[in-house]
Amino acid sequence: MTRDERLAHLHAARLYLVTDPEPGGRPLEGVLTAALAGGVDIVQLRAKDAGDGEILAAAAVARRLCDGAGALLIVNDRPDLVAPAHADGVHIGQEDGTVADARAQAGDDVIVGRSTHAPAQLAAAHDEGADYAAVGPVHATPTKPGRAPVGVEYVHHAAAHAQLPWFAIGGLAPENLGEVVAAGAQRIVVVRAITEAADPRAAAAALRGVLDAGATPAGALRG
């Protein structure tokens, strides 16, 4: 896939799933197959404590399933593994170096995303050439211990000021997503709402239902 094709997929994406190699203690293939069928557009493989072999084995499964569903595959924090994982890009946090360094390792034709937690970081993500930003955490979440939630105020700011595609993130679920969509979010990242769901396909479809109900006219997306 070319960079332009990846960017086209990114701009059209609505639902972004972050998962480890054993989501909810279950095999990756089953959960990911169901989640993709339910409407996931982007999959990020996050395995901070795993060795390279485990990450690449999981990436091989995810790559095959994403190809079948027309979804993008992103790896977390490891630009050096983008090429061997045959991933479409890498996602980095605020403490994970620069976008330029990540792109130099991962390749010019891939996507680089950046986590942001405040308006200045969102502006900086654009200025340093990130392809998209994560905006949050909206709510407190155990996947980011110690990170204070930013609430919907930051979502309002992103909706009004972001100059690149952005995804709201942090404790989002069907029951609280409406407030975030009303604040201007049209793309979201989730972890537990799908990985810990008894029925990942139904969970993904429920999230997509809320997102689609709040879509702007003619399906236009901000950012």
C-alpha positions in Angstrom: 0.0 0.0 0.0 1.3 3.4 -0.9 1.4 6.4 1.6 -1.4 8.1 -0.2 -3.5 4.9 0.1 -2.7 4.7 3.7 -3.7 8.3 4.3 -6.9 7.8 2.5 -7.8 4.9 4.7 -6.8 7.0 7.8 -9.0 9.9 6.8 -12.0 7.6 6.3 -11.5 5.7 9.5 -13.9 6.0 12.4 -13.1 3.2 14.9 -9.6 2.4 16.0 -8.9 -0.6 18.3 -5.8 -1.0 20.5 -5.1 -4.6 21.5 -2.4 -6.7 23.0 -1.6 -10.2 21.6 -4.1 -11.9 23.9 -7.1 -9.5 24.2 -9.1 -10.3 27.3 -7.0 -13.4 27.7 -8.3 -14.8 24.4 -6.6 -15.7 21.2 -6.0 -12.7 19.0 -7.5 -14.2 15.8 -10.9 -14.7 17.2 -11.3 -11.4 18.9 -9.8 -9.4 16.0 -11.9 -11.3 13.4 -15.1 -10.3 15.3 -14.0 -6.8 15.9 -13.1 -6.1 12.3 -16.5 -7.6 11.2 -18.2 -5.2 13.6 -16.6 -2.1 12.0 -13.1 -1.6 13.3 -11.0 0.4 10.7 -7.6 0.5 12.4 -5.9 -2.0 14.6 -2.9 -1.0 16.8 -0.9 -3.8 18.3 0.4 -2.8 21.7 2.6 -5.2 23.6 4.9 -3.2 25.8 6.3 -6.2 27.8 6.5 -8.6 24.9 9.7 -9.7 23.1 10.2 -9.0 19.4 9.3 -12.5 18.5 5.9 -12.4 20.2 5.1 -9.0 18.8 6.0 -10.1 15.2 4.0 -13.4 15.6 0.9 -11.4 16.7 1.5 -8.9 13.9 1.5 -11.7 11.3 -2.0 -12.7 12.5 -3.2 -9.1 12.7 -1.8 -8.3 9.2 -3.6 -11.2 7.6 -6.9 -10.2 9.2 -6.5 -6.5 8.5 -5.8 -7.3 4.9 -8.9 -9.3 4.6 -11.0 -6.5 6.1 -9.3 -3.6 4.4 -8.1 -2.2 7.8 -4.8 -0.5 8.7 -2.3 -2.1 11.1 -0.3 0.1 13.5 2.4 -0.9 15.9 2.9 0.9 19.2 6.2 2.6 20.2 8.3 0.4 17.9 9.2 2.2 14.7 11.9 -0.4 14.2 9.3 -3.2 13.9 7.1 -1.5 11.3 8.9 -3.1 8.4 9.3 -6.6 9.8 5.7 -6.5 11.0 4.5 -5.3 7.5 2.6 -2.6 9.4 1.1 0.5 8.0 2.6 2.8 10.6 3.6 3.4 14.2 2.0 5.2 17.2 4.2 7.1 19.6 3.6 8.8 23.0 4.8 12.1 24.3 7.9 10.4 25.8 8.8 8.2 22.8 11.0 10.6 20.8 10.1 12.7 17.8 7.9 12.1 14.9 10.9 12.7 12.6 12.9 10.0 14.4 10.0 7.6 14.2 9.5 8.2 10.5 13.3 7.8 9.8 13.1 4.4 11.4 9.8 3.3 10.1 10.0 4.7 6.5 8.7 7.7 4.7 5.7 5.9 3.2 4.1 4.9 6.6 1.8 6.6 9.0 3.0 8.1 12.3 0.5 8.9 15.0 1.1 10.8 18.3 -0.6 10.8 21.6 -1.6 14.2 22.9 -3.1 15.3 26.3 -3.3 19.1 25.9 -3.9 21.7 23.2 -0.2 22.7 22.9 0.7 19.0 22.3 -2.0 18.8 19.6 -0.6 21.8 17.8 2.9 20.4 18.1 1.8 17.1 16.6 0.7 18.9 13.5 3.8 21.1 13.4 6.2 18.1 13.6 4.4 16.2 10.9 2.3 13.6 12.6 -0.3 12.0 10.4 -2.9 11.8 13.2 -3.3 12.5 16.9 -5.0 10.8 19.8 -6.8 13.2 22.0 -7.3 12.3 25.6 -7.7 10.4 27.9 -11.3 11.7 28.0 -12.0 9.5 31.1 -9.7 7.8 33.6 -8.6 4.4 32.3 -6.5 1.6 33.7 -4.7 1.3 30.4 -3.1 4.7 31.2 -2.5 4.5 35.0 -1.5 7.9 36.5 -2.7 9.9 33.5 -5.3 12.4 34.6 -8.4 12.5 32.4 -8.8 15.6 30.3 -12.6 15.5 29.9 -14.7 16.6 27.0 -13.2 20.1 27.1 -10.1 18.9 25.2 -12.4 17.2 22.7 -14.2 20.5 22.1 -10.9 22.2 21.5 -9.7 19.5 19.0 -13.0 19.8 17.1 -12.5 23.5 16.8 -8.8 23.7 16.2 -7.2 20.5 15.1 -5.4 20.7 11.7 -4.9 16.9 11.4 -7.1 13.8 11.8 -7.7 13.1 15.5 -9.2 10.3 17.5 -10.7 10.8 21.0 -9.4 8.2 23.4 -9.8 7.1 27.1 -12.5 5.0 28.7 -14.9 5.3 25.8 -17.9 2.9 25.6 -21.3 2.9 24.0 -22.9 4.3 27.1 -20.7 7.4 27.3 -19.8 7.9 23.7 -22.7 10.2 22.9 -21.3 13.0 24.9 -17.9 12.8 23.1 -19.6 12.7 19.7 -21.7 15.7 20.7 -18.4 17.5 21.6 -17.2 17.0 18.0 -15.4 13.7 18.0 -16.0 11.6 14.9 -13.2 9.2 15.3 -12.4 7.2 18.5 -9.8 4.8 19.9 -11.0 2.0 22.2 -9.3 -0.8 24.1 -11.4 -2.5 26.8 -14.8 -1.7 25.2 -14.0 -4.3 22.6 -11.1 -6.5 24.0 -13.0 -7.2 27.2 -16.4 -7.5 25.6 -18.1 -10.9 25.6 -19.1 -10.3 22.0 -16.4 -8.1 20.3 -18.4 -7.9 17.0 -21.5 -6.6 18.8 -19.4 -4.2 20.8 -17.7 -2.8 17.8 -21.0 -2.5 15.9 -22.6 -0.6 18.9 -19.7 1.9 18.9 -20.0 2.4 15.2 -23.8 2.9 15.6 -23.2 5.8 18.0 -20.5 7.3 15.7 -22.6 6.9 12.6 -25.7 8.5 14.3 -23.6 11.6 15.0 -22.1 11.8 11.5 -22.0 15.2 9.9 -24.1 15.7 6.7 -23.0 13.5 3.7 -20.6 11.7 6.0 -18.1 14.5 6.1 -15.3 14.2 8.7 -13.6 17.0 10.5 -9.8 16.9 10.6 
